[in-house]
Amino acid sequence: MHSEISTKLLAAGAAGALLASLTACSEDPGGAAGVQIVTTVYPLEWLASRIADGHASVTNLTEAGADPHEVELSPRQIGVIADADVVLHIGGMQPAVDEAVGQHAADRSLDAAEVVDLLPAPDAGHGHHDDTEHHGEGAGAHGGVDPHLWLDTERLAVLAGELADRLGEADPDHAAAYRENHDATVAELAELGAAYTEGLTGCARRELVVAHAAFGYLADAHGLEQISVTGLDSHEEPSPARIAEVVHAVEEHGATTVFTSPLTDPSIAETVAGETGAEVAVLDPLESLTEESPGTDYPSVMRANLDSLTAALDCS
Protein backbone atom coordinates (compact mmCIF):
# COMPACT_ATOMS: atom_id res chain seq x y z
CA MET A 1 0.00 0.00 0.00
CA HIS A 2 2.70 2.44 0.92
CA SER A 3 4.85 1.47 -2.06
CA GLU A 4 1.97 2.60 -4.28
CA ILE A 5 1.95 5.96 -2.51
CA SER A 6 5.71 6.31 -2.92
CA THR A 7 5.47 5.45 -6.64
CA LYS A 8 2.81 8.06 -7.15
CA LEU A 9 4.83 10.68 -5.35
CA LEU A 10 7.95 9.83 -7.36
CA ALA A 11 5.97 10.31 -10.54
CA ALA A 12 4.91 13.69 -9.29
CA GLY A 13 8.51 14.63 -8.60
CA ALA A 14 8.07 14.89 -4.85
CA ALA A 15 11.09 15.85 -2.79
CA GLY A 16 13.27 13.14 -1.33
CA ALA A 17 12.54 14.28 2.19
CA LEU A 18 8.85 13.65 1.65
CA LEU A 19 9.58 10.16 0.39
CA ALA A 20 11.67 9.50 3.46
CA SER A 21 8.71 10.54 5.56
CA LEU A 22 6.45 8.11 3.73
CA THR A 23 8.93 5.30 4.21
CA ALA A 24 8.85 5.99 7.95
CA CYS A 25 5.06 5.59 7.82
CA SER A 26 5.26 1.86 7.14
CA GLU A 27 2.47 -0.09 8.76
CA ASP A 28 5.03 -2.57 10.01
CA PRO A 29 6.81 -0.95 12.97
CA GLY A 30 9.15 -3.88 13.48
CA GLY A 31 12.86 -3.20 13.16
CA ALA A 32 15.98 -2.53 15.11
CA ALA A 33 14.27 -0.18 17.53
CA GLY A 34 12.55 -2.02 20.33
CA VAL A 35 10.14 0.70 21.43
CA GLN A 36 7.19 1.15 19.10
CA ILE A 37 5.32 4.47 18.84
CA VAL A 38 2.06 4.74 16.93
CA THR A 39 0.85 8.16 15.81
CA THR A 40 -2.41 9.08 14.10
CA VAL A 41 -1.77 12.27 12.11
CA TYR A 42 1.32 13.63 10.35
CA PRO A 43 2.37 16.40 12.81
CA LEU A 44 2.35 13.89 15.66
CA GLU A 45 4.45 11.55 13.54
CA TRP A 46 6.93 14.37 12.92
CA LEU A 47 7.10 15.13 16.65
CA ALA A 48 7.55 11.50 17.65
CA SER A 49 10.22 10.94 14.99
CA ARG A 50 12.21 13.94 16.23
CA ILE A 51 12.12 12.84 19.84
CA ALA A 52 12.70 9.14 19.09
CA ASP A 53 15.47 9.84 16.55
CA GLY A 54 16.50 6.25 15.90
CA HIS A 55 15.86 4.88 19.39
CA ALA A 56 12.23 3.96 18.70
CA SER A 57 10.19 3.18 15.60
CA VAL A 58 7.29 5.40 14.57
CA THR A 59 4.23 4.20 12.67
CA ASN A 60 1.62 6.69 11.43
CA LEU A 61 -1.89 5.37 10.84
CA THR A 62 -2.98 8.00 8.29
CA GLU A 63 -1.64 7.49 4.79
CA ALA A 64 -0.04 10.46 3.03
CA GLY A 65 -2.69 12.39 1.17
CA ALA A 66 -5.57 10.92 3.18
CA ASP A 67 -7.90 13.02 5.31
CA PRO A 68 -7.09 12.06 8.91
CA HIS A 69 -10.61 12.96 10.04
CA GLU A 70 -11.97 10.06 7.99
CA VAL A 71 -9.56 7.31 9.02
CA GLU A 72 -10.94 3.79 9.30
CA LEU A 73 -8.56 1.16 10.66
CA SER A 74 -7.71 -2.17 9.08
CA PRO A 75 -7.36 -5.25 11.31
CA ARG A 76 -3.61 -4.99 10.77
CA GLN A 77 -3.56 -1.39 11.99
CA ILE A 78 -5.57 -2.36 15.06
CA GLY A 79 -2.89 -4.98 15.70
CA VAL A 80 -0.22 -2.31 15.39
CA ILE A 81 -2.04 -0.30 18.07
CA ALA A 82 -2.27 -3.37 20.30
CA ASP A 83 1.49 -3.96 19.99
CA ALA A 84 2.53 -0.33 20.56
CA ASP A 85 4.45 0.89 23.57
CA VAL A 86 3.02 4.41 23.16
CA VAL A 87 0.01 5.51 21.09
CA LEU A 88 0.15 9.28 20.52
CA HIS A 89 -3.25 10.55 19.39
CA ILE A 90 -5.79 13.34 19.81
CA GLY A 91 -8.95 12.16 21.52
CA GLY A 92 -12.11 13.12 19.65
CA MET A 93 -10.42 13.59 16.29
CA GLN A 94 -10.65 10.03 14.97
CA PRO A 95 -13.41 7.90 16.51
CA ALA A 96 -12.02 4.66 15.04
CA VAL A 97 -8.68 5.34 16.72
CA ASP A 98 -10.32 6.23 20.03
CA GLU A 99 -12.24 2.96 19.99
CA ALA A 100 -9.19 0.85 19.12
CA VAL A 101 -7.04 2.53 21.73
CA GLY A 102 -9.73 2.11 24.36
CA GLN A 103 -9.99 -1.60 23.63
CA HIS A 104 -6.35 -2.52 23.02
CA ALA A 105 -3.97 0.14 24.39
CA ALA A 106 -5.71 2.18 27.07
CA ASP A 107 -2.74 1.84 29.41
CA ARG A 108 -0.30 2.95 26.67
CA SER A 109 -2.28 5.87 25.33
CA LEU A 110 -0.88 9.39 25.24
CA ASP A 111 -3.92 11.52 24.44
CA ALA A 112 -2.96 15.07 23.51
CA ALA A 113 -6.44 16.20 24.54
CA GLU A 114 -5.51 15.31 28.13
CA VAL A 115 -2.13 17.08 27.96
CA VAL A 116 -2.86 20.45 26.38
CA ASP A 117 -5.88 22.74 26.48
CA LEU A 118 -7.88 22.31 23.29
CA LEU A 119 -10.01 25.03 21.78
CA PRO A 120 -13.75 24.45 21.41
CA ALA A 121 -14.99 23.36 18.02
CA PRO A 122 -16.09 26.38 15.98
CA ASP A 123 -19.60 27.46 16.91
CA ALA A 124 -21.54 30.62 17.56
CA GLY A 125 -18.95 31.80 20.06
CA HIS A 126 -15.77 30.76 18.26
CA GLY A 127 -14.35 31.33 14.83
CA HIS A 128 -17.48 33.08 13.53
CA HIS A 129 -19.38 29.91 12.73
CA ASP A 130 -22.73 31.22 13.76
CA ASP A 131 -25.34 28.77 12.54
CA THR A 132 -25.35 25.68 14.71
CA GLU A 133 -27.27 23.62 12.17
CA HIS A 134 -24.49 24.13 9.64
CA HIS A 135 -21.62 23.38 12.00
CA GLY A 136 -23.10 21.12 14.63
CA GLU A 137 -22.32 17.88 12.83
CA GLY A 138 -18.65 18.71 12.39
CA ALA A 139 -18.33 19.77 16.00
CA GLY A 140 -19.98 16.62 17.28
CA ALA A 141 -17.68 14.45 15.21
CA HIS A 142 -14.70 15.94 17.04
CA GLY A 143 -16.08 15.67 20.54
CA GLY A 144 -16.76 19.40 20.69
CA VAL A 145 -13.07 20.38 20.36
CA ASP A 146 -10.83 21.58 17.56
CA PRO A 147 -8.09 18.94 17.12
CA HIS A 148 -5.60 21.02 15.07
CA LEU A 149 -3.42 21.87 18.10
CA TRP A 150 -0.15 21.43 16.12
CA LEU A 151 -0.68 24.82 14.46
CA ASP A 152 0.27 26.36 17.83
CA THR A 153 3.97 25.66 18.39
CA GLU A 154 3.66 26.24 22.15
CA ARG A 155 0.99 23.56 22.54
CA LEU A 156 3.06 21.16 20.44
CA ALA A 157 6.06 21.85 22.68
CA VAL A 158 4.01 20.94 25.77
CA LEU A 159 3.05 17.67 24.11
CA ALA A 160 6.71 17.06 23.25
CA GLY A 161 7.60 17.17 26.96
CA GLU A 162 4.96 14.60 27.85
CA LEU A 163 6.06 12.32 25.02
CA ALA A 164 9.72 12.49 26.07
CA ASP A 165 8.74 11.55 29.62
CA ARG A 166 6.60 8.64 28.41
CA LEU A 167 9.36 7.31 26.15
CA GLY A 168 11.86 7.58 28.99
CA GLU A 169 9.58 5.43 31.15
CA ALA A 170 9.12 2.84 28.38
CA ASP A 171 12.82 2.80 27.49
CA PRO A 172 14.95 3.95 30.47
CA ASP A 173 18.21 3.11 28.68
CA HIS A 174 17.58 5.95 26.25
CA ALA A 175 15.79 8.37 28.56
CA ALA A 176 18.65 10.89 28.40
CA ALA A 177 18.63 10.76 24.59
CA TYR A 178 14.87 11.36 24.46
CA ARG A 179 15.28 14.35 26.75
CA GLU A 180 18.11 15.75 24.65
CA ASN A 181 16.06 15.32 21.48
CA HIS A 182 13.12 16.95 23.24
CA ASP A 183 15.22 19.99 24.12
CA ALA A 184 16.36 20.40 20.51
CA THR A 185 12.81 19.98 19.20
CA VAL A 186 11.35 22.48 21.65
CA ALA A 187 14.07 24.97 20.69
CA GLU A 188 13.13 24.53 17.04
CA LEU A 189 9.44 25.04 17.84
CA ALA A 190 10.26 28.17 19.85
CA GLU A 191 12.23 29.56 16.93
CA LEU A 192 9.32 28.85 14.61
CA GLY A 193 6.87 30.50 17.00
CA ALA A 194 9.11 33.56 17.27
CA ALA A 195 9.20 33.82 13.47
CA TYR A 196 5.39 33.87 13.44
CA THR A 197 5.23 36.50 16.16
CA GLU A 198 7.69 38.72 14.32
CA GLY A 199 6.19 38.12 10.88
CA LEU A 200 2.60 38.77 11.94
CA THR A 201 3.39 42.04 13.71
CA GLY A 202 2.41 45.24 11.93
CA CYS A 203 -0.09 43.69 9.54
CA ALA A 204 -2.66 45.81 7.73
CA ARG A 205 -5.37 43.24 8.51
CA ARG A 206 -5.92 40.56 11.16
CA GLU A 207 -8.78 38.69 9.46
CA LEU A 208 -7.85 35.25 8.15
CA VAL A 209 -10.39 34.11 5.55
CA VAL A 210 -10.29 30.35 4.98
CA ALA A 211 -12.42 27.70 3.32
CA HIS A 212 -11.93 25.20 6.17
CA ALA A 213 -11.93 26.13 9.87
CA ALA A 214 -8.63 24.41 10.66
CA PHE A 215 -6.69 27.49 11.77
CA GLY A 216 -8.21 28.36 15.12
CA TYR A 217 -5.00 27.62 17.03
CA LEU A 218 -2.89 29.70 14.68
CA ALA A 219 -5.36 32.57 15.01
CA ASP A 220 -5.56 32.19 18.79
CA ALA A 221 -1.77 32.14 19.20
CA HIS A 222 -1.11 35.18 17.04
CA GLY A 223 -4.09 37.47 17.50
CA LEU A 224 -5.81 36.76 14.20
CA GLU A 225 -9.52 36.36 13.50
CA GLN A 226 -10.48 33.22 11.59
CA ILE A 227 -13.42 33.63 9.20
CA SER A 228 -14.26 30.32 7.56
CA VAL A 229 -16.74 29.14 4.98
CA THR A 230 -17.08 25.60 6.37
CA GLY A 231 -16.47 24.15 9.81
CA LEU A 232 -14.05 21.46 10.94
CA ASP A 233 -15.32 19.07 8.26
CA SER A 234 -13.43 20.10 5.12
CA HIS A 235 -15.85 18.12 2.94
CA GLU A 236 -19.09 19.69 4.08
CA GLU A 237 -21.09 21.71 1.58
CA PRO A 238 -21.46 25.35 2.68
CA SER A 239 -24.93 26.86 2.52
CA PRO A 240 -25.56 29.81 0.18
CA ALA A 241 -26.30 31.90 3.27
CA ARG A 242 -22.89 31.11 4.77
CA ILE A 243 -21.12 31.92 1.51
CA ALA A 244 -22.96 35.26 1.45
CA GLU A 245 -21.86 35.99 5.02
CA VAL A 246 -18.22 35.33 4.20
CA VAL A 247 -18.42 37.41 1.01
CA HIS A 248 -19.76 40.28 3.13
CA ALA A 249 -16.95 39.80 5.67
CA VAL A 250 -14.31 39.85 2.93
CA GLU A 251 -15.71 43.11 1.56
CA GLU A 252 -16.15 44.64 5.02
CA HIS A 253 -12.56 43.93 6.10
CA GLY A 254 -10.91 44.52 2.74
CA ALA A 255 -9.46 41.02 2.66
CA THR A 256 -7.41 40.35 -0.46
CA THR A 257 -6.97 36.57 -0.09
CA VAL A 258 -9.20 33.58 0.51
CA PHE A 259 -7.25 30.49 1.54
CA THR A 260 -7.89 26.93 0.45
CA SER A 261 -5.90 23.90 1.60
CA PRO A 262 -4.50 20.76 -0.07
CA LEU A 263 -7.29 18.45 1.14
CA THR A 264 -10.13 20.95 0.59
CA ASP A 265 -12.21 21.43 -2.56
CA PRO A 266 -10.76 24.67 -4.02
CA SER A 267 -14.12 25.64 -5.51
CA ILE A 268 -15.27 26.85 -2.08
CA ALA A 269 -12.53 29.47 -1.89
CA GLU A 270 -12.87 30.20 -5.61
CA THR A 271 -16.58 30.97 -5.18
CA VAL A 272 -15.91 33.56 -2.48
CA ALA A 273 -12.95 34.99 -4.39
CA GLY A 274 -15.00 35.26 -7.56
CA GLU A 275 -17.65 37.28 -5.74
CA THR A 276 -15.16 39.67 -4.16
CA GLY A 277 -12.19 39.93 -6.50
CA ALA A 278 -9.91 38.40 -3.87
CA GLU A 279 -7.12 35.99 -4.75
CA VAL A 280 -7.05 32.30 -3.85
CA ALA A 281 -3.92 31.01 -2.08
CA VAL A 282 -2.94 27.84 -0.22
CA LEU A 283 -2.67 27.67 3.56
CA ASP A 284 -1.84 24.15 4.69
CA PRO A 285 -3.36 22.90 7.98
CA LEU A 286 -0.77 20.08 7.94
CA GLU A 287 -3.36 17.36 8.31
CA SER A 288 -1.26 15.30 5.90
CA LEU A 289 1.80 15.64 3.70
CA THR A 290 1.04 15.39 -0.02
CA GLU A 291 2.67 16.38 -3.29
CA GLU A 292 0.52 19.54 -2.99
CA SER A 293 2.11 20.54 0.32
CA PRO A 294 4.14 23.77 0.21
CA GLY A 295 7.03 22.06 2.04
CA THR A 296 8.53 18.66 2.78
CA ASP A 297 8.09 18.48 6.57
CA TYR A 298 6.36 20.23 9.48
CA PRO A 299 8.82 23.15 9.86
CA SER A 300 9.05 23.91 6.13
CA VAL A 301 5.27 23.85 5.66
CA MET A 302 4.82 26.09 8.70
CA ARG A 303 7.31 28.58 7.25
CA ALA A 304 5.61 28.46 3.86
CA ASN A 305 2.32 29.17 5.63
CA LEU A 306 3.89 32.16 7.34
CA ASP A 307 5.03 33.55 3.99
CA SER A 308 1.50 33.15 2.64
CA LEU A 309 0.01 34.84 5.70
CA THR A 310 2.33 37.84 5.69
CA ALA A 311 1.57 38.42 2.00
CA ALA A 312 -2.20 38.07 2.44
CA LEU A 313 -2.42 40.25 5.55
CA ASP A 314 0.01 42.86 4.17
CA CYS A 315 2.44 42.58 7.07
CA SER A 316 5.40 44.94 7.10
N, C-alpha and C positions, 0 to 999 in steps of 0.2 A: 504493500500500500504506500509506504513512504518512498520506495524507489520510484513509483509513478509520479509522485509529487516532485521529487528531485529532477526527474527527466523533463517534466514540464517546465520547471524553473530554469533548467539549463537551456532549453529551447528558447526561452524568453530572455536569455542573456543575464540572468540574475547574478548578483555579486557572489563571489566565493564565500564571503562571510555569512551570507544568508543560507547558502547550501550547508555550511558547517553547522548552522543552527538547526536545520532540518535533520541532519544526521544525528544530532544529539537528541532529537525527539523520538527516536526509535521506541516502538512499543515494548521492546525487550530490554529491560534495564539491567540484565545480567552483564557481568564483565569483571574487570579487575577490582573495581571499587566494591567494597562489601556493603556499605550503607546505600540504601535505595530511597531516593526522594521522588515522589510523584507530585507534579504540579498540574494545574487545570487550565491555565491561560498563559499566553506568551510572556507577559511581564513578570509573572511569578517564576516562570522557567528561567528567564534571564537572571533574576535575583538569586535563585537557588544555584544556578551554574556558577555565578561569581563567588558565592560564599563557599560552595563545595570545592571548586577549582581542582578537580582531579582526585579528591579524596572520597567522593561519593558520586554515584550515577544519578542523573536527572532524567525523568521521563515525563513528557508533557502529553496530556490526554486530548488536547485539541489540535487537529491537523492544521498545518499552515494553510491559510486561505479560508478556513472554515469559521463560521460565526460561533464563538464560544457559548453564546446564550442558548444555542440550539443543540448542544452536545447530547448525544445518546451514546451510552457505553456498550461496547461489545462484551461478550463473556470473557474474552481475553483481557480486556482493559479492567474489568472488575477483579480479575485475578491479580493483575498488576497492583491494584489498590490493596488487595488483601495481603500481598507480599511486602508492601512498602514499610520502611522504617519511619518515614515522615510523609504525610500527605498534606501539602500546602495548598489551600483552596480558600474560596471566599463564599461563606455560607449565604444561601439565598440567590446566588447567581446562576447556578446550574443544578436544578432539582435532581437530575439523575446522579450527579456526583454526591450530593448531600445524602441521598438514599444509600448509595454504595458505601460511602464512608461510615455512615451510621451503622450499617450491618456488618462491615468487615474490618474497619480500621478506626473505630471510635477512640480507642486509647492511643492512637498514633496520629491523630488529626491535629493540624495546626490551622485553625480557622482565622483568617485575617479579620473577619467580622467581630471576633472576640478579642482582638489585639489592638486595633485602631478604631477610632470613632468614625463611623460611616455616615454620610449625608443621607437625608431622607430621599426617597425616590421623588422625582419631579412631580409636583402637584400644584394646587392653587397657591400654596405658600412658598414654593421653591421653583426657581428656574422659569417662571412665567408660563407654566403649563396650567391653564386656568379653566379647563373643562374636564371634570373628573371622569365623565363618560369616555372621553377620548383617551385619557391616559391611565385610567384605573387598571386596565388589564395588564399593561406593561409593569406598573408598579407592583401589582400583586404577584407577578411572576418572579419578582426579585425580592420578595419578602419585605417590601416596603422600603428598601434601601437602594441607593445607587452603588453598584459594585466597582466603579472605575477608579478605585482609590489610587492606583499607580500613577495617575496624572498629577498627583501631589507628591513631590519628591520627599517631603518631610514625613508623610504617612508611610511611604515605602521604606524609609530609613528606620522607622520604628519597627516595622515588620521584619526588617533585616536583623535587628537585634534579637528578636524572639527566635528567628530561625537559627541564628548562630548558637544561641543557648541550647536549643533543642537538638541540633546536630552534635554539639559537644557532649550532651547527655547520652546520645545514641552511640557515639564514637569517641570515647574519652581520649584515645591515643592521638587524635587529631584536633582536640578541642582548641589548642593554642593556634593552630593553622586556621580553623574556622573563625576565630576571633580576629586574627590578623587580616583575613580576607574581608571580614565584616567592616573593619576599620577603613580599609581601602575603598570598599564599596560605598560606605556612608560618606566618605570624603568626596567621592565622585558625584554622588547625589546632591551633596551640599553645593558643590561647584555648579551643577546644573541648575539648582534652585536659585542660586545667586545670579546666574545669567538671565533667568526669567525675570527676576526682580529688577535688575538693571535695564533689561530690554523693554520691559513693559511700563517703565516710568516715563512720564512726559508724553503720553499718547493723546492724540486729538479726540479719540473716542474710547469708551470702555465697554461698548456693547458688542458681544460676540454672537453673531448670527449663524446658526448651524442647522443642518437638516436633522441631525440626530442628537438627542440630549445626553451626550456622553461626556461632556466637558465641565460638569458641575464642580469637580475638585480643582481643576485648573482655574476656573473662575473664582472659586472660593479662596484659593491660596493667593491669588494675585489681584484681587479687587476688580474683577470683571463681572459683567452681567450677561449670563447666557440666555439667549432668546432662540428657542428651537421650534422647528416645524413639527417634528414628531417627538415622542417620549423616548424611554429607554429601549423600546423595541424598534430597531432600525428598519424593520420590514413592514411596520404598520403603515396603513394608507391614511395620510392626513385628510381631514375634512376640508371642504372649500372654505368654511368659516375660519378654520385655523390658518390656512394659507393667507386669507385676507388679513387676519390679525398681524401676521408676521410681515406681510407687505407694508402694512401701515407702520409697523415699528421700524422697518428699514428706512422708510421715507422720513419718519419723525426724527430719527437719530442721525440721518445722513450717512448710514452705513454704505460702504462701497464694495463689500465682499460678503457673499454667502458661501459658507463652507459645506462641502460634502466630504465623505470619508470613503476609504477603499471598499468597505463592505456595505455601503449604502447606495441605493438607487440614485444616480446623479440627477435624475429628472426632477426630484423634489426641490433641490437647490436651484436647478435650471428654471423651474417654474417661477420661483420667487424672484430670481435674478432677471428673468424676462419681463416681469411686471414692473421692475424698479430701475432697470439699467445697471444694476450692480454686476460685479464679476463673480464667477464661480471659481473657487480655489479648494485645494485639498488640505484638510486638517485631520490627522490620523489619530484616532483614539487608542491605537496600539492594542486592539483586541486580538490581532493576529498579525504575523508578518507575511506579506505576499509580494509578488513581483511589482505590485502597485505601490508598495510602501515607499515613502520618501527617504528611506535610510535602510541600513542593513542590520541594525540592532536597536535596543531601547534608547541608548544615549543619542545616537545619530538621528533617529526619528524625532525624539524630543527637541533636538536642536533645529531640525528642519521645520517642525511645528512652530518654534519660536520665530524663525525667519518669516514664516507665513503670517503669523500674528502681528509682528511689528509692521509689516507692510500693510496689512488690512486695516490696522487701527491707527496708522500714520503716527508711529512712535518716533520721537526724535532721538 
